[in-house]
Amino acid sequence: MEQRYGVAIVGPGGIGGLVGGVLARAGHPVTFVARPESAARLNSDGLSVRSAVFGDFHVAVRAVTRLDERVDVCVLTVKATSLRQALAGVPLSALADGLVLPLLNGVEHLAGLRDRFPPAQVVAGAIRVESTRVGPGRIEHTSPFCRIDVGSETAPRERVEALAAQLSRAGLDTRVRDDEANLLWDKLAFLAPMALLTTHDGAPAGVVRTRRRADLEAVIGEVAAVARSAGAQADPVAILAMVDAVPEGMKSSMQRDAEAGRPIELDAIGGVVLRTARRHGVEAPVTARLVEDLRVRADQPPIPQQSRANRIER
């Protein structure tokens, strides 16, 4: 009999709902860790997914406000702005020796997670997808792709590969990477220009890559240079080609949050670029201008010059 993974999904939003739904449909026991109102709706109504990749389906799921049983993997899919609060629902006693897989934006969260959880249980992850929670327990996956990259400098390779195999068998395009820096910066080098410019312009990718072409090329070049200074490989020509290839109507999650009046992940996406640039002596003036404009619009405090990653409490 094929092994089933006990899965906890912390955050039943667009990404968590999609990943959890696909895993539940494949037969894995999935528990969502959510706020009380969201947990109640999931328990009563289940989860519905509409996807051109995975099809349209409905699954019954279990939801709690605090993880109360051992799982093989705990997938973190909350926004960086609510990570600390969400982790209160994941006691170390319930996690036991299960893996922790953050599918978060940015690169600085791993240090904090490895302070809170045993480092041998923390796996780096990145997901490329456009998926949105359009209502309680209702997920719309609108991008023609959903790719997950995993890797770890601290978790045993065999456990990482076993996790990737389970995700792949469920239908999620999953690849094991050898280098954490490349894994995380590959995504951020694409995400940061998209997120900053679509949010700054209030327009989807198709408009931004035409109307804000000069800014787009400048930010891609700056972020790629920062990524290389951090030890990653980032090719600005390849990144621009990826941006040019996404659907015209694609919106970044930061843009959607701004449109809905929710806190935006400005520090996790833009702040980390500026901190890394400062640390390595890389100039990033266009990125800095966009981050400051968005900070003022969102009425957020100044971008910290040092990472807050190590402030995740046990």
Backbone bond lengths (Angstrom), bond angles and torsions (degrees), N, CA, C in turn:
res aa  C-N    CA-C-N  psi(-1)  N-CA   C-N-CA  omega(-1)  CA-C   N-CA-C  phi
1 M - - - 1.462 - - 1.535 109.53 -
2 E 1.331 115.43 135.88 1.465 119.43 -178.94 1.516 110.08 -68.27
3 Q 1.339 116.02 136.83 1.447 121.37 -179.56 1.517 110.68 -66.34
4 R 1.330 115.66 139.68 1.449 121.34 173.80 1.517 109.32 -107.93
5 Y 1.315 116.65 138.57 1.453 122.16 178.79 1.522 109.05 -93.35
6 G 1.335 115.95 132.08 1.451 119.16 166.85 1.516 108.06 -76.68
7 V 1.324 116.95 123.53 1.469 121.73 -172.12 1.518 110.21 -121.97
8 A 1.316 116.52 131.73 1.460 122.20 168.29 1.520 107.94 -109.27
9 I 1.310 116.08 131.46 1.466 121.86 175.45 1.521 107.43 -113.11
10 V 1.317 116.83 114.10 1.461 121.23 -179.64 1.523 108.12 -94.67
11 G 1.332 115.81 99.90 1.453 121.18 -178.88 1.517 111.82 112.13
12 P 1.338 119.25 94.41 1.475 121.52 -177.07 1.523 112.87 -87.02
13 G 1.330 117.22 45.30 1.460 121.39 178.19 1.515 111.23 -85.87
14 G 1.335 116.19 -153.65 1.458 120.01 -175.85 1.516 113.28 -60.46
15 I 1.330 117.46 -45.97 1.457 120.45 -179.28 1.524 111.27 -77.75
16 G 1.330 116.96 -49.40 1.458 119.83 -179.43 1.507 112.76 -61.52
17 G 1.344 116.43 -39.99 1.455 119.83 178.83 1.516 111.95 -64.71
18 L 1.336 116.56 -40.37 1.460 120.15 179.87 1.527 110.99 -67.26
19 V 1.337 117.26 -51.76 1.463 120.91 -178.32 1.527 110.40 -62.52
20 G 1.335 116.66 -46.14 1.452 119.90 179.96 1.512 112.32 -64.28
21 G 1.329 116.70 -39.24 1.458 120.02 178.95 1.512 112.53 -64.27
22 V 1.333 117.20 -43.77 1.468 120.65 179.59 1.530 110.40 -63.98
23 L 1.339 117.08 -41.13 1.458 120.45 179.32 1.530 111.13 -67.43
24 A 1.329 117.01 -40.69 1.467 120.05 178.83 1.520 110.82 -64.53
25 R 1.328 117.55 -40.38 1.458 120.54 178.89 1.531 111.09 -63.31
26 A 1.346 116.34 -30.88 1.461 120.50 179.18 1.527 112.76 -78.78
27 G 1.330 117.33 -2.93 1.453 120.87 175.65 1.508 115.90 103.06
28 H 1.326 118.04 1.31 1.456 120.03 177.91 1.526 109.84 -78.80
29 P 1.331 119.12 136.25 1.467 120.47 175.45 1.522 110.17 -70.11
30 V 1.323 116.54 115.44 1.463 122.73 -174.90 1.525 109.69 -112.71
31 T 1.317 116.02 129.76 1.451 122.42 173.98 1.514 108.68 -117.81
32 F 1.326 116.57 124.38 1.459 120.82 175.70 1.523 109.30 -90.90
33 V 1.328 116.62 134.99 1.461 122.33 172.61 1.523 106.18 -103.22
34 A 1.338 115.79 115.48 1.460 120.26 -169.39 1.523 110.47 -144.81
35 R 1.306 115.11 171.12 1.460 120.29 173.55 1.526 109.25 -65.85
36 P 1.345 117.25 158.18 1.472 120.06 -173.36 1.524 114.22 -53.95
37 E 1.327 117.38 -44.52 1.465 118.64 -177.24 1.525 112.02 -68.08
38 S 1.336 116.26 -38.66 1.468 120.01 178.04 1.521 110.74 -68.14
39 A 1.335 116.71 -41.31 1.462 119.91 179.14 1.522 110.86 -61.53
40 A 1.327 117.30 -41.65 1.458 120.46 -179.48 1.520 111.27 -62.61
41 R 1.325 117.41 -42.76 1.467 120.36 -179.51 1.519 111.57 -67.51
42 L 1.322 117.26 -40.50 1.458 119.94 178.76 1.524 111.22 -64.14
43 N 1.317 116.84 -40.94 1.461 120.18 179.69 1.525 111.83 -66.01
44 S 1.315 116.41 -34.91 1.470 118.96 -176.62 1.522 112.81 -87.15
45 D 1.338 117.27 -36.63 1.467 120.51 -171.76 1.523 114.33 -111.44
46 G 1.343 117.98 -13.56 1.456 119.95 -177.01 1.518 112.06 76.51
47 L 1.334 115.62 -165.09 1.467 122.45 -174.46 1.520 109.62 -126.12
48 S 1.328 116.58 130.83 1.463 121.94 177.93 1.519 109.11 -115.75
49 V 1.332 116.08 135.57 1.465 122.42 -179.51 1.517 109.21 -125.40
50 R 1.324 115.88 134.00 1.463 122.20 171.33 1.521 106.96 -116.23
51 S 1.347 116.65 121.72 1.459 120.16 -174.38 1.512 110.15 -152.28
52 A 1.331 115.64 133.53 1.459 120.01 174.85 1.518 111.14 -73.64
53 V 1.329 117.24 -17.99 1.466 121.84 -179.72 1.524 110.68 -90.76
54 F 1.329 117.07 -48.07 1.457 122.00 -174.30 1.526 113.40 -101.36
55 G 1.326 117.11 -4.72 1.455 120.45 -177.34 1.521 111.51 85.23
56 D 1.312 115.59 -179.87 1.455 121.56 177.58 1.522 108.34 -101.44
57 F 1.333 116.79 129.43 1.463 119.41 -178.05 1.524 110.44 -154.42
58 H 1.330 114.05 164.26 1.464 121.80 178.44 1.526 107.96 -131.82
59 V 1.332 116.84 135.77 1.460 121.14 178.15 1.521 109.63 -133.32
60 A 1.316 114.81 147.16 1.462 120.17 170.75 1.522 108.14 -82.36
61 V 1.322 117.27 136.44 1.457 121.09 -179.00 1.527 109.48 -135.02
62 R 1.317 113.74 163.14 1.460 121.36 175.46 1.519 108.40 -104.40
63 A 1.330 116.96 138.51 1.458 120.52 179.58 1.525 109.71 -135.57
64 V 1.328 114.94 140.77 1.465 122.40 179.73 1.523 108.41 -136.42
65 T 1.307 116.72 165.70 1.459 120.67 175.08 1.526 111.68 -93.67
66 R 1.334 116.03 -14.44 1.470 121.42 179.92 1.520 107.54 -149.15
67 L 1.324 116.15 126.88 1.459 120.43 -177.45 1.525 109.59 -58.02
68 D 1.340 116.01 127.76 1.458 119.96 -172.32 1.523 113.50 -125.86
69 E 1.333 117.77 10.17 1.453 119.90 177.20 1.516 109.46 -150.97
70 R 1.330 114.97 157.90 1.454 120.69 -176.94 1.522 110.44 -65.94
71 V 1.330 116.06 140.81 1.466 121.44 175.41 1.524 108.76 -130.19
72 D 1.322 114.92 159.97 1.465 120.25 176.47 1.520 111.78 -81.96
73 V 1.334 116.67 -29.80 1.458 120.67 178.39 1.513 109.54 -149.66
74 C 1.316 115.15 137.54 1.463 122.58 175.70 1.526 107.06 -113.22
75 V 1.325 116.38 113.68 1.456 122.02 -176.64 1.524 108.67 -98.48
76 L 1.322 116.68 120.84 1.466 122.22 -178.97 1.518 108.64 -95.31
77 T 1.338 116.80 116.57 1.467 120.33 -176.78 1.520 111.71 -128.45
78 V 1.321 117.44 22.04 1.458 120.94 176.34 1.523 109.32 -80.75
79 K 1.321 115.94 168.68 1.457 120.23 173.02 1.533 109.09 -75.41
80 A 1.320 115.90 153.70 1.458 120.38 -179.98 1.522 111.60 -57.70
81 T 1.331 116.50 -30.15 1.464 120.85 -177.96 1.521 112.72 -68.07
82 S 1.335 118.04 -18.27 1.476 120.24 -178.71 1.527 112.30 -122.13
83 L 1.332 117.68 15.79 1.459 120.71 -176.93 1.520 111.49 -62.42
84 R 1.317 117.56 -47.89 1.464 120.14 -176.03 1.521 111.16 -60.06
85 Q 1.323 116.92 -43.72 1.460 120.80 179.00 1.525 110.88 -64.93
86 A 1.333 117.26 -41.33 1.461 120.51 -177.87 1.519 111.80 -65.94
87 L 1.329 117.65 -35.15 1.463 120.57 -177.91 1.520 112.24 -66.86
88 A 1.331 117.78 -17.09 1.465 119.93 175.31 1.521 110.91 -62.65
89 G 1.325 117.30 -21.83 1.452 121.67 178.77 1.515 113.93 -89.92
90 V 1.350 117.22 8.99 1.474 121.11 -179.38 1.529 108.70 -126.02
91 P 1.329 118.00 79.56 1.473 119.66 178.12 1.515 111.53 -68.22
92 L 1.314 115.94 146.20 1.456 120.53 -179.26 1.526 111.37 -60.68
93 S 1.325 117.30 -33.08 1.462 120.53 -178.91 1.521 111.79 -64.66
94 A 1.344 117.62 -34.08 1.462 120.50 179.69 1.527 111.14 -78.89
95 L 1.312 116.23 -34.51 1.470 118.67 -179.33 1.523 111.12 -67.36
96 A 1.343 116.89 -33.84 1.466 121.91 -177.43 1.534 109.26 53.29
97 D 1.344 118.40 -124.65 1.462 119.73 -178.93 1.523 112.02 -102.66
98 G 1.326 117.10 19.58 1.456 121.20 178.77 1.515 112.15 -67.45
99 L 1.321 115.98 153.28 1.457 121.35 177.74 1.523 110.67 -76.81
100 V 1.322 115.45 153.44 1.466 122.70 173.66 1.522 107.17 -114.65
101 L 1.324 116.55 121.56 1.468 121.61 -178.93 1.524 109.14 -121.23
102 P 1.337 118.24 99.91 1.456 119.97 176.60 1.524 111.12 -82.94
103 L 1.329 116.06 124.71 1.466 121.05 172.03 1.522 106.91 -108.35
104 L 1.324 114.62 63.45 1.454 123.35 -175.59 1.513 110.11 -106.79
105 N 1.325 115.46 158.03 1.453 120.67 172.73 1.526 109.40 -79.02
106 G 1.326 116.14 149.32 1.453 120.65 178.03 1.509 112.31 99.24
107 V 1.345 115.12 -172.64 1.466 120.46 -177.28 1.526 112.59 -133.20
108 E 1.316 118.00 -11.31 1.460 119.83 -170.40 1.515 113.84 -88.43
109 H 1.324 118.85 -11.75 1.463 120.90 -173.91 1.523 113.08 -70.21
110 L 1.343 118.31 -24.49 1.467 119.71 -175.87 1.522 112.27 -62.31
111 A 1.315 117.26 -38.41 1.468 119.47 -179.25 1.518 110.34 -61.48
112 G 1.322 117.00 -44.33 1.455 120.11 179.11 1.513 112.90 -66.04
113 L 1.334 116.74 -39.15 1.461 120.11 179.42 1.528 110.94 -66.35
114 R 1.323 116.83 -35.32 1.470 119.21 179.28 1.522 111.86 -76.50
115 D 1.318 118.02 -15.74 1.456 120.39 169.51 1.524 110.77 -77.47
116 R 1.326 115.89 -33.68 1.477 120.04 -176.14 1.519 112.37 -85.10
117 F 1.336 117.33 -39.88 1.458 122.73 -178.29 1.529 109.72 -112.35
118 P 1.334 118.04 158.37 1.467 118.95 174.83 1.525 110.41 -56.78
119 P 1.324 119.19 128.71 1.468 120.85 -176.94 1.521 113.65 -55.99
120 A 1.340 117.94 -30.81 1.459 120.87 -179.40 1.520 112.66 -68.97
121 Q 1.345 116.95 -6.79 1.462 120.45 179.31 1.528 112.52 -107.45
122 V 1.324 118.38 -1.97 1.463 121.09 -174.72 1.522 110.16 -101.97
123 V 1.335 115.30 124.11 1.462 123.12 -178.68 1.523 108.89 -113.94
124 A 1.306 117.87 131.44 1.462 120.78 174.61 1.526 109.28 -73.64
125 G 1.318 115.98 142.19 1.458 119.73 179.48 1.515 111.63 -147.24
126 A 1.314 115.42 153.78 1.464 121.71 175.24 1.519 107.87 -145.67
127 I 1.327 116.41 138.48 1.456 120.80 179.03 1.520 108.82 -123.59
128 R 1.315 115.36 138.36 1.475 121.65 175.86 1.518 106.74 -114.16
129 V 1.320 116.78 113.45 1.463 121.35 -175.00 1.516 108.66 -170.71
130 E 1.315 116.60 155.43 1.464 121.81 166.26 1.521 106.48 -118.40
131 S 1.307 115.34 108.77 1.455 121.84 -177.21 1.515 108.05 -143.48
132 T 1.326 117.11 137.69 1.456 121.67 -170.91 1.521 111.03 -132.95
133 R 1.310 116.27 139.42 1.458 121.85 170.03 1.529 107.64 -84.00
134 V 1.318 116.54 111.98 1.463 120.71 -176.52 1.521 111.97 -97.56
135 G 1.305 116.71 -4.06 1.459 122.76 178.32 1.515 108.38 -179.88
136 P 1.335 117.94 170.20 1.466 119.34 179.23 1.526 111.42 -57.14
137 G 1.338 115.71 118.72 1.455 119.99 179.01 1.512 114.69 70.46
138 R 1.343 118.31 18.72 1.459 121.78 -178.69 1.530 108.66 -126.36
139 I 1.341 115.46 118.52 1.459 122.23 -173.88 1.522 109.21 -120.00
140 E 1.337 116.47 133.70 1.459 121.86 173.51 1.525 108.95 -119.00
141 H 1.326 115.22 116.45 1.464 122.85 178.09 1.526 106.98 -98.41
142 T 1.326 116.98 110.42 1.458 120.84 -169.94 1.528 114.24 -106.55
143 S 1.327 118.65 -13.94 1.462 119.24 179.21 1.527 109.94 -85.68
144 P 1.342 117.21 150.54 1.475 119.73 179.07 1.520 112.34 -80.96
145 F 1.306 118.07 21.12 1.451 122.39 -178.82 1.519 109.56 -149.77
146 C 1.307 115.53 156.46 1.462 123.96 171.05 1.518 106.39 -156.40
147 R 1.309 116.55 102.15 1.460 121.61 -175.05 1.519 109.64 -122.29
148 I 1.324 115.32 134.57 1.458 121.57 177.65 1.526 108.71 -118.57
149 D 1.333 116.09 129.52 1.459 122.00 172.74 1.522 108.39 -110.13
150 V 1.334 117.28 136.52 1.457 121.67 178.19 1.519 109.40 -132.39
151 G 1.315 115.30 154.91 1.458 121.68 177.38 1.516 108.41 -179.53
152 S 1.302 117.76 163.49 1.456 119.05 -179.73 1.513 111.42 -157.99
153 E 1.323 115.47 137.33 1.458 121.50 173.59 1.526 111.24 -87.79
154 T 1.352 116.88 -7.81 1.460 120.12 -174.16 1.526 113.84 -123.40
155 A 1.322 118.55 -28.12 1.462 121.47 179.77 1.524 110.03 -86.12
156 P 1.345 118.02 146.95 1.467 120.25 179.04 1.522 111.64 -58.37
157 R 1.310 115.60 138.07 1.466 120.67 -177.31 1.527 111.75 -57.47
158 E 1.331 116.77 -39.18 1.463 118.85 -176.97 1.525 111.90 -65.15
159 R 1.331 117.03 -32.57 1.463 119.29 178.05 1.535 110.74 -72.28
160 V 1.323 116.04 -37.50 1.460 120.00 177.57 1.526 110.10 -64.41
161 E 1.326 116.48 -43.97 1.466 119.90 -179.98 1.524 111.27 -66.67
162 A 1.332 118.00 -36.90 1.464 120.63 178.03 1.525 110.39 -65.32
163 L 1.321 117.10 -40.15 1.464 120.77 176.96 1.521 110.65 -63.01
164 A 1.334 116.54 -46.11 1.463 120.12 179.88 1.520 110.88 -60.92
165 A 1.317 117.13 -37.55 1.461 120.43 179.54 1.515 111.45 -65.00
166 Q 1.319 116.90 -40.27 1.465 120.00 178.48 1.530 110.96 -64.98
167 L 1.320 117.33 -43.06 1.459 120.78 178.79 1.528 110.49 -63.69
168 S 1.324 116.50 -41.87 1.465 120.64 -179.10 1.523 111.21 -65.18
169 R 1.341 116.88 -43.18 1.468 119.36 -179.47 1.523 111.58 -64.07
170 A 1.321 116.83 -27.96 1.467 120.13 177.53 1.522 111.68 -74.60
171 G 1.340 117.26 -14.04 1.457 120.75 179.46 1.505 114.59 113.89
172 L 1.337 117.53 -1.28 1.458 121.90 -179.62 1.532 109.36 -88.25
173 D 1.319 117.57 123.33 1.468 123.05 -179.60 1.529 108.39 -67.01
174 T 1.325 116.90 102.70 1.463 121.80 -172.15 1.517 110.55 -125.13
175 R 1.338 115.82 136.12 1.452 121.53 -178.55 1.523 109.58 -131.39
176 V 1.315 116.11 141.29 1.462 121.64 176.82 1.523 108.35 -92.12
177 R 1.328 115.28 128.34 1.456 121.18 179.98 1.526 109.65 -109.98
178 D 1.322 116.27 152.15 1.462 121.43 -177.32 1.521 113.33 -91.03
179 D 1.308 117.94 -18.06 1.459 121.34 -170.93 1.522 109.81 -127.69
180 E 1.322 116.66 115.14 1.469 120.51 -179.35 1.520 112.43 -62.11
181 A 1.316 116.92 -42.48 1.461 119.57 -177.48 1.520 110.77 -60.09
182 N 1.320 116.54 -45.64 1.462 119.43 178.32 1.518 111.22 -65.61
183 L 1.328 116.96 -41.00 1.459 121.31 -179.65 1.528 110.88 -56.28
184 L 1.328 116.26 -50.43 1.464 120.61 -175.07 1.530 112.53 -77.53
185 W 1.328 116.69 -41.40 1.462 118.78 -178.36 1.523 112.44 -74.53
186 D 1.332 117.80 -27.05 1.464 119.64 174.22 1.522 110.50 -56.07
187 K 1.334 115.33 -44.67 1.460 118.50 179.82 1.527 110.71 -71.41
188 L 1.341 117.05 -46.00 1.461 119.69 -175.35 1.524 111.73 -64.97
189 A 1.333 117.06 -33.68 1.463 120.00 179.96 1.521 111.44 -64.88
190 F 1.332 117.05 -27.00 1.459 121.61 173.99 1.528 110.95 -88.24
191 L 1.328 116.31 -42.97 1.462 120.73 -173.77 1.523 113.15 -68.87
192 A 1.331 117.27 -44.47 1.462 119.68 -173.95 1.537 112.53 -58.83
193 P 1.333 119.69 -50.45 1.471 118.12 176.83 1.521 112.63 -59.88
194 M 1.336 117.53 -42.36 1.463 120.89 179.41 1.518 111.21 -63.01
195 A 1.328 116.24 -48.54 1.459 120.30 -175.65 1.527 111.47 -65.63
196 L 1.329 116.06 -47.67 1.466 119.65 -176.73 1.527 111.22 -64.18
197 L 1.321 117.77 -43.16 1.461 120.04 -174.60 1.523 112.93 -79.34
198 T 1.344 118.63 -39.87 1.471 118.30 177.70 1.524 110.06 -65.36
199 T 1.326 117.55 -36.55 1.461 120.41 179.22 1.523 110.86 -72.74
200 H 1.318 117.05 -42.89 1.472 120.97 -179.73 1.512 111.09 -63.23
201 D 1.343 116.77 -39.09 1.460 121.50 -176.96 1.518 112.74 -89.18
202 G 1.351 116.90 -15.83 1.459 120.33 -176.36 1.516 112.56 63.57
203 A 1.333 116.10 35.51 1.462 120.81 -175.34 1.519 109.67 -142.86
204 P 1.341 117.59 155.35 1.467 120.73 -179.57 1.526 112.07 -75.14
205 A 1.324 114.74 177.99 1.464 121.41 -172.80 1.523 112.90 -57.06
206 G 1.336 117.82 -42.78 1.458 120.65 -176.60 1.509 113.11 -60.35
207 V 1.330 116.21 -37.24 1.469 120.27 179.07 1.519 110.21 -74.56
208 V 1.319 116.39 -46.06 1.462 120.98 -175.35 1.520 111.58 -62.18
209 R 1.332 117.15 -42.60 1.465 118.16 -175.89 1.525 112.38 -71.84
210 T 1.316 117.55 -9.22 1.464 120.88 173.49 1.521 110.49 -102.42
211 R 1.323 116.44 -55.28 1.469 120.96 -173.75 1.529 112.15 -71.35
212 R 1.349 117.28 -31.48 1.466 120.57 -176.95 1.533 111.06 -116.27
213 R 1.329 115.50 37.55 1.467 119.88 -173.26 1.528 112.50 -57.61
214 A 1.310 117.49 -45.22 1.468 119.89 -177.05 1.521 110.80 -63.35
215 D 1.334 116.06 -45.38 1.465 119.21 177.60 1.522 111.19 -63.30
216 L 1.329 116.36 -40.33 1.462 120.07 -179.84 1.527 110.53 -60.07
217 E 1.320 117.16 -49.05 1.465 120.22 -179.04 1.528 110.81 -64.35
218 A 1.338 116.23 -36.88 1.465 119.39 -179.77 1.524 111.24 -66.26
219 V 1.336 117.08 -46.10 1.460 120.18 -178.21 1.527 110.74 -67.05
220 I 1.321 116.94 -41.18 1.470 119.30 177.24 1.528 110.08 -58.69
221 G 1.336 116.84 -44.92 1.459 119.69 178.95 1.517 112.33 -62.33
222 E 1.350 117.11 -40.88 1.462 120.89 -179.39 1.526 111.29 -66.97
223 V 1.335 116.93 -47.74 1.465 119.93 -177.29 1.527 110.25 -66.43
224 A 1.331 117.28 -38.18 1.467 119.78 177.48 1.527 110.52 -62.29
225 A 1.316 117.23 -39.84 1.467 120.29 178.35 1.527 110.81 -65.38
226 V 1.321 116.17 -40.06 1.468 120.13 177.74 1.526 109.92 -64.33
227 A 1.327 116.83 -44.11 1.464 120.80 179.66 1.527 110.79 -59.46
228 R 1.328 116.82 -43.06 1.468 119.74 179.26 1.524 110.98 -64.91
229 S 1.331 116.76 -35.02 1.470 119.41 178.54 1.522 111.27 -66.35
230 A 1.351 116.65 -24.27 1.463 121.63 179.28 1.527 112.03 -89.32
231 G 1.321 117.55 3.96 1.452 121.29 176.20 1.504 114.47 98.52
232 A 1.327 118.33 5.10 1.460 121.78 179.32 1.520 109.85 -94.77
233 Q 1.310 114.69 165.51 1.454 120.87 173.48 1.522 107.26 -103.64
234 A 1.306 117.00 122.81 1.461 120.64 -178.50 1.522 108.63 -141.73
235 D 1.316 116.06 120.62 1.461 122.67 -177.31 1.527 108.51 -106.70
236 P 1.335 119.00 110.50 1.454 120.45 -177.48 1.525 113.65 -61.15
237 V 1.318 118.03 -31.02 1.471 120.22 177.97 1.529 110.02 -65.92
238 A 1.331 116.04 -43.85 1.466 120.08 179.39 1.527 111.09 -66.90
239 I 1.336 117.18 -37.86 1.465 120.29 -179.77 1.528 110.25 -66.24
240 L 1.334 116.77 -43.20 1.460 119.70 178.40 1.527 110.69 -62.30
241 A 1.315 116.96 -38.18 1.466 120.18 177.94 1.526 110.93 -63.44
242 M 1.330 117.03 -37.12 1.463 120.79 177.31 1.519 110.88 -65.48
243 V 1.330 116.70 -43.12 1.470 120.06 178.16 1.524 110.29 -62.64
244 D 1.320 116.42 -40.92 1.464 119.88 179.87 1.524 112.44 -67.00
245 A 1.340 116.61 -20.02 1.465 120.23 -175.97 1.527 113.69 -91.99
246 V 1.346 118.61 -14.05 1.465 119.21 -177.21 1.527 109.67 -73.09
247 P 1.337 117.78 155.55 1.470 120.47 178.74 1.519 112.27 -55.47
248 E 1.326 116.04 144.18 1.466 120.82 -176.44 1.524 112.46 -57.56
249 G 1.315 116.99 -36.37 1.460 120.13 -175.98 1.501 114.87 -86.73
250 M 1.329 118.12 5.47 1.462 120.83 -176.09 1.526 110.58 -66.63
251 K 1.344 115.06 132.24 1.459 121.84 175.94 1.521 109.18 -113.61
252 S 1.311 116.53 148.63 1.457 120.01 174.96 1.527 109.22 -79.96
253 S 1.336 115.55 157.79 1.463 119.04 177.51 1.524 110.71 -64.39
254 M 1.335 117.82 -32.77 1.463 119.80 177.30 1.525 110.37 -63.56
255 Q 1.318 116.99 -42.00 1.455 120.70 178.30 1.525 110.87 -62.24
256 R 1.330 117.02 -43.76 1.465 120.13 179.08 1.523 111.23 -63.17
257 D 1.336 116.81 -39.49 1.462 119.61 177.72 1.524 111.11 -64.27
258 A 1.332 116.62 -42.47 1.465 119.99 179.24 1.525 110.76 -63.20
259 E 1.315 116.77 -41.85 1.466 120.35 179.95 1.520 111.78 -64.72
260 A 1.328 116.88 -31.70 1.465 121.01 -178.70 1.526 112.64 -89.51
261 G 1.327 117.08 -0.59 1.459 120.01 179.96 1.519 113.76 77.08
262 R 1.350 117.28 17.81 1.463 120.70 178.81 1.532 109.84 -90.83
263 P 1.335 117.93 159.97 1.468 120.12 175.32 1.524 110.27 -58.66
264 I 1.307 116.52 142.12 1.457 120.17 -179.93 1.528 110.13 -103.81
265 E 1.343 115.49 152.32 1.466 121.25 -176.97 1.532 110.74 -84.40
266 L 1.302 116.59 51.87 1.460 120.55 -174.27 1.518 111.31 -66.57
267 D 1.323 117.74 -41.36 1.457 119.78 -177.99 1.528 111.19 -69.94
268 A 1.344 117.25 -41.80 1.467 120.61 -177.50 1.521 111.92 -68.90
269 I 1.341 117.80 -28.10 1.461 120.76 -176.39 1.524 111.90 -101.94
270 G 1.323 117.19 -49.24 1.456 120.19 -179.06 1.516 113.46 -92.35
271 G 1.331 116.28 -39.21 1.456 120.27 -177.65 1.519 112.58 -61.05
272 V 1.330 116.82 -41.49 1.460 119.49 -178.58 1.525 110.76 -65.49
273 V 1.321 117.73 -33.95 1.468 120.19 177.28 1.521 109.92 -63.08
274 L 1.323 116.36 -45.24 1.460 120.23 -178.00 1.526 111.70 -69.05
275 R 1.334 117.33 -38.98 1.466 119.58 178.04 1.522 111.17 -64.54
276 T 1.336 116.30 -42.72 1.467 119.57 179.66 1.530 110.46 -67.75
277 A 1.324 116.75 -38.43 1.466 120.39 177.33 1.525 110.77 -61.13
278 R 1.327 115.63 -44.44 1.466 119.54 -179.70 1.523 110.74 -64.22
279 R 1.325 115.87 -40.78 1.469 120.08 -177.22 1.520 111.56 -65.37
280 H 1.326 117.75 -32.84 1.461 121.46 -175.56 1.529 112.83 -106.09
281 G 1.320 117.04 5.41 1.458 119.85 176.93 1.516 114.51 71.04
282 V 1.335 117.44 33.30 1.462 122.45 179.39 1.525 109.26 -99.85
283 E 1.325 117.47 132.80 1.457 121.46 178.40 1.533 110.00 -80.24
284 A 1.335 116.39 134.52 1.466 121.24 178.82 1.527 110.07 -144.63
285 P 1.338 117.50 60.88 1.472 120.46 -172.23 1.524 114.05 -67.44
286 V 1.321 119.01 -39.07 1.468 120.10 -178.42 1.525 110.08 -69.50
287 T 1.313 116.64 -42.82 1.463 120.56 176.21 1.516 110.40 -59.67
288 A 1.336 117.40 -44.07 1.462 121.33 -179.87 1.528 110.89 -61.85
289 R 1.326 117.63 -39.87 1.473 120.54 179.30 1.521 111.20 -64.14
290 L 1.321 116.47 -44.97 1.458 119.72 -179.76 1.526 111.30 -64.30
291 V 1.326 116.74 -43.43 1.463 120.50 179.83 1.514 110.67 -61.64
292 E 1.317 117.60 -43.47 1.469 120.64 -179.65 1.526 110.98 -66.31
293 D 1.325 117.81 -42.47 1.470 120.35 177.49 1.523 110.72 -59.31
294 L 1.324 117.13 -45.75 1.457 121.06 -179.00 1.525 111.13 -68.13
295 R 1.319 116.72 -35.73 1.465 119.94 177.69 1.525 111.21 -61.31
296 V 1.327 115.64 -44.74 1.465 120.00 -179.80 1.527 110.66 -66.22
297 R 1.324 117.11 -43.58 1.462 120.72 178.57 1.522 111.78 -59.37
298 A 1.329 115.78 -42.29 1.463 120.69 -177.03 1.522 112.51 -84.18
299 D 1.328 116.81 -0.89 1.460 122.58 -179.27 1.525 110.99 54.00
300 Q 1.331 115.54 46.51 1.451 121.11 178.05 1.522 110.04 -97.48
301 P 1.329 117.44 157.00 1.471 120.17 177.50 1.524 110.66 -67.20
302 P 1.317 117.49 164.83 1.472 120.05 178.09 1.518 111.74 -53.70
303 I 1.325 115.70 146.62 1.459 120.98 178.37 1.528 108.25 -66.01
304 P 1.341 118.25 124.27 1.467 119.82 179.93 1.527 111.09 -65.19
305 Q 1.317 115.52 145.92 1.456 120.19 -179.34 1.520 112.66 -84.09
306 Q 1.340 116.61 -12.02 1.453 120.78 176.22 1.521 109.09 -124.13
307 S 1.324 115.76 152.28 1.458 121.29 -178.46 1.512 111.49 -63.59
308 R 1.340 115.68 143.47 1.456 121.59 172.92 1.523 111.40 -96.90
309 A 1.344 116.82 8.24 1.467 120.51 -171.53 1.518 112.62 -59.28
310 N 1.354 117.50 -33.24 1.448 118.82 -175.03 1.521 112.84 -84.84
311 R 1.337 116.97 12.32 1.455 119.83 -179.32 1.522 113.21 -99.50
312 I 1.320 117.63 10.71 1.458 120.74 174.91 1.520 107.29 -73.77
313 E 1.332 116.73 122.20 1.464 120.21 -174.75 1.526 109.93 -90.65
314 R 1.343 114.36 152.14 1.462 120.45 175.04 1.524 109.91 -73.25
